[in-house]
Amino acid sequence: MQDKTSLGTSTFADVCPVCGGGFRSGSRAWYRRCSGCHFLTADLQVTINADGGHVDEAEREKGLAGLREANFALILDRMRACLGDQPRSLLEVGCAPGWFMRAAKARGYIVTGLEPDQQLYRRASSTGLNIIYGYFPGDLAPDQTFDVIVFNDVFEHLPDPCAAMGSVAAHLNPGGAVVINIPNSEGFFYRAASMLDAIGIQGPLRRMWQANYPSPHLSYFNPDSLARLAAKHDLAEVHRSTLSSVRVSGLWQRLRHVRNLQPANPVVCAGIWLGVATASPLISLLPSDISLLIFKKTK
């Protein structure tokens, strides 16, 4: 099997890919903000298939399983409401262990996955799912098209979001749809992390960007900026909502799954866990850190 290692850093664009505006520096040299639409971009190293062991994937999956299962059920419900019940071909980009694919298959979708992480690809493939090893869109056949393309917490990891959205349109059948859930730069936790960064506490913001992960976030959108980018490629918004970003169940594993990085210290983790657990009844009332948008191809 060819090793599809992706190394290096993303490159700052001269102009914003969403609105064409100029960038101004963030509080740190590694990220910038568009002065017009507030799109954010980062210059972080990508080390898929060359990870030095920072991430404990078993702990990460324990922490995320319950949250992802609930969110995926909601996504599929909202897809049905927008797109109907008939069987459709579906591509999930960055399918990881295949959780969403299995849920979509159970609802009648004809599913294909695309996964660049070699270990995750092997695990998902071993369950009998149809997985392509590689990156979007380069490892798809040029004429390979689908009724639905799904990005679950993946679009923000792509190095060139404008080119990626154009490729989405090219790989959709007429009338097809793209489903994207993304971290929201207007969410409560992101804003809190930015305020802490402004007073010199860098860890939470770097964690929000997943700096030092094998595949960090390279972009941060808000719902309006993502919809604006989609519209440039004849993809019309048909749905917008939010998803939960945190649950007390599994939070300890999520806090502890990054080895040798803050806030992996157990005392710090305990403080964060206690704070979130105490505030959990109020979290649903605060601006969500995950946005879900569905767009349909118009041309």
N, C-alpha and C positions, 0 to 999 in steps of 0.2 A: 504494500500500500504506500502510495506517495505521501511523504510527510508535508502537509500543507502548513508549515510554520509561518506565522505572520509576525515579523519583528520590525522594530523601528518606532517612529512616532508619527502622529497625524501632523498635518501641515496647516498652519493658519492661512485661511483664504484672505485675499486682498479686500474682497467685498463680501457682504452677507449673502449667502445662497438663497435666503428667503426673500429679502426685500431690496437687495442691491445697495444697502446702506453701508456706512463705514463702521469699523469696529473701534471700541475704546478698551483699554486695558482693564482687567479686573483687579481685584486686590492682590492677586498673585500673578507672577509672570506666565504661568502655565495655562491661563484661560483668558478669554476676551468676551465682551458683550457687544452686540449690535446696538448702536445708539438709536436706531429706528424701531425695530420690532422686538428688541430684547432677546433675540436668539443668542445662545451662548455656545462657544466652541472651545475645546481644550486641546492642548498639545501634550498628550500622554503616551507612554510607551505601551505597545501591544505585544504580548508575548504568548499568544495561543500556541499550545503544544510545546512551549519551552518554559513552562511555569517552574519557578524555583521552590514550589511547595508552600507558598503563602496561604493558599486556600484549602481548608479541610472540606472537601466536597460532601462527605458523608454528613457532617454536622450542618452544612449549608442546606442540604436537602431536607434534613429533619426539621430545620427551622422554617423552611418555606412550604413544605408539602401541604399543610392544612390551608394556608392562605391562598396558595396557587389553585388548589382544588376548588375552593369556593369562588375565586375570581374567574376561573375558566368556565364554571357553570354559568355565571352571570354573563360572560362574554358570549357564550353559545346561545343563551336565551335572547340576548340583544341582536345577535346575528339573525336568528330565526324571525324576530319581529321585523327586521329591516329587509331581509333577503328571501324569506319564505322557507318552506320545508323540503322542497325537492332536493334529491341527491345532487351534490356538486363536487367537482374536483377541487381539492384544497391543498395548498402548499403552506407549511409552517417554516419560516426562515429562522434558524437558530432553535431547533426543536429540543435541544438538550436531552433529558432522559425519555422524552416522548409523552409526557403527561397530557399535554393538550391534544396531541394527535390521537391518543386512545379515547379521550373524552369525545372528540369530534367524530371519530370512527363509530363510536357507540350511537351517535345521533344520525348516522347514515352518510356522512361525508366520505368521499374517496380520497384518502390522505396520502400525502408525500411530505417528507421532512428534508431539510437541508441543514447540516451541522458541520462546522469546521473543527471542533474539538475532537481529536482522535479517540480519546477514551469515552467521551459521551456518545460519539457516533457508534462505537462498537457495542456499547451497552444497549442503546436504543435498537440497533439493528438485530441484536441477539434475541429480541422479543418478537421478531417477525414483522416489525414495521418496515415500510418502504422508505429508506433513508438514503439520501445522496450525501457523500462526503465532500464538503467544500464550502465555498463562500458564495454569497449572493452579490451580483448575478452571474459571476464568471464561470461557475461550475454547473449552470443550467445550460441545456441545449438552446441555441438562439431561437428556435421555433417552438420551445416548450411553453405552453400556456395553461392557465388555470382559471377556474371560476372565482376562486377566493384565494388571496394571499394574506397570511397572518404574520404579524410581528409582535410577539409577546415579550416586552422588555428587551427588545433587540435593536430597533431602528436607531436608537441613540448611540449604539456602538459602531455604526457604519461610518467610515472615514469621509465619505462624500455624500451627504444626504440628498443633495439636489440630483446628482446622477442616479442615486438609488431610487428616488421617486420616479424618475423617468423610466428606469428599468422595470419598476412595478407596473407602470402603464403598458409597457411593451410586452410584459409576460401575462397580462390579464386578457381573458376572452372578452368579446364585446359584451358590454353590460356587466362585467365582472366587478368585484369589490375588493378593497384592501382594508384590513382590520389592524389597527395599530394601538397598542397601549404603551404609554411612555411615562417616564418620570416628568413631573410638572414643575417647572422653575418657579411657579407661583404658589406651590404647596407650602403648608405650614412648616414642615421639617426642613425643606430647602431654605426657606427664608430664615428660620432660626439658625441653621448652620452658617448662613452668610453673615448674620449679625455677630455670631461668635467669632467667625474668621476676621471680621473687621476690628475686633479688639485683641487679635493675636492668638486665638484658639483655633488652630488650623484643622485639627483632626476630624471633626464632624463634616466639614465641607469636602475634604479629600475623600471621606468615606462615601458621601453622597455621589461623588464622581467616580467612585470605585477605583481611585488611583492605587497603583500597585497590584491590582487584580490582573490576571492574564488578559482580560478584555475590558478595559476601562470605558466609561462613558466618554465619547468624543463630542457629543452635542447635548444641549439641554434646550427643549422647546417649552413653550406654553401652548395651550390648545389653539389659540388664534394664529400663532406663527406656523404651526404644523398644517393647519387648514389652508393658510396662504401658500405654503410650499406645494401642497397637493393640487391646489387650483391651477398653478402654473403648468401642470401636466394633465389638465383636463380630467381631474378627479374631484368630483363634487361631494361635499360633506352631506351625509344623510343621518348621522347620529353622533351625539357627543354626550358623554357622561363621565362618571368617576368610578374608581375602584378603591378598595381598602389597600393601604400600604403597610399596615402593621397589625399584628395580633399579639396579645400577651402569650398565648400558647405558641411555642416555638421561638419566642423572642430571644431566650437565653442562648440557643444554638446559633441564631443569626448573629448575635453579638460576639460569640466566641469562635466563629468559623474562620476568621482571618488570623493566621499565625504570625507572631512576631510584629504585629502592627497594633497601634492604639485604635480603638479602646479594648484590646484583647485582655488587658489587665483585669483580673477577676473583681477587684474592688470597684474599678470604674464601671465594668459591666453590671455589677450589682446595683450601683447607683442609677444607671440608665434604666435598667429593668424596673426598679422600684418607681422611678419617676413616670415611666410610660404606663405601668400597671395602675398607678394612682390616678393618672389623667385619662385613662382609657374611656371612661364614660363621656368625656368631652371631646375626644379626638374626632369622632364622627361629625361634630359640629364645625370643625376647623377646615380650612381649604385643603382639599385632598392633594396628596403628592403623586397620584397616578391618574392620568387622563386616558379615556378610551374614546377613539374616534373611528368611524367607518366612512369610507369614501367609495363612490361608484364611478366607474369609467363612463364618460359621456361621449367619447369619440372613438 
